[in-house]
Amino acid sequence: MAINWYPGHMNKARREIGKAMGKVRLVIEVLDARIPFSSENPLVAGLRGDTPHIKVLNKRDLADPDVTALWLDHLNAQPGITAVALHREETVKARDLIPMGLSLLPADRNPTKPITAMVLGIPNCGKSTLINILVGRTIAKASNKPAVTQRQARIKVRHDFWLLDTPGFLWPKLSPPACGSRLAVTGAIKDSILEFEEIAFFAARYLMDTYPAALMERYDLEAIPDEELALMEAIARRRGCIGRGGVVNLAKVSELFIREIRQGALGRISLERP
């Protein structure tokens, strides 16, 4: 299963970000803490060059804390990278990103000259929510649907610090294929182009192998079935996703399953490890 979503506005966003990067002194990239690799845009490294870079593992309250700790160690070991984990309620910690970012800039910079930090991230990663926290008011439109922000906006945070809000964008080919599947499971790809049955089977296989106890507790299972279809059928019976003649409504249960994963109903789950 290969999933790709790269509409025209994302290609435009990539070009505009490339043009603006020369005036940027700090990059803040917002990742999904459940999928730090799959939500890390491979185009960013080439665009930013040696500009100081903070990676924010957002939505950490939905991710496995032990796995998030492994990711922070992995990312902080990379040259030029500072990584932190956040969730939307940690407003004080989020605002610490400003002094943290300033501390990463060259020591000989002119402290009276305002700097611009570019905020990047894939669709639906929580970028707009983070910007609103940093600014201290609602200025960026936040949504639980991807591709809400579709143009750049320069926002004043304080006299010496500005943010450049950019549209969420993916990349032309999501590779390996599992990367696209993880993005789909977590809501970074527009639902209307997805086959929920396919991504539900992908998520089911991963959770059966990695978080079987979470599945058993959430869906009151005595044991984990051997096959993905058997698991989805068991969930369907417990959630009433049954059609005429007792036939499982696979489309309905698949969508329910994915939405519960996105909402954290199965607990704190990470979909990849470093």
Summary of the structure (lengths in Angstrom):
residues: 274
radius of gyration: 20.0
end to end distance: 22.4
largest distance: 74.6
contacts: 857
relative contact order: 0.16
helix: 45%
strand: 14%
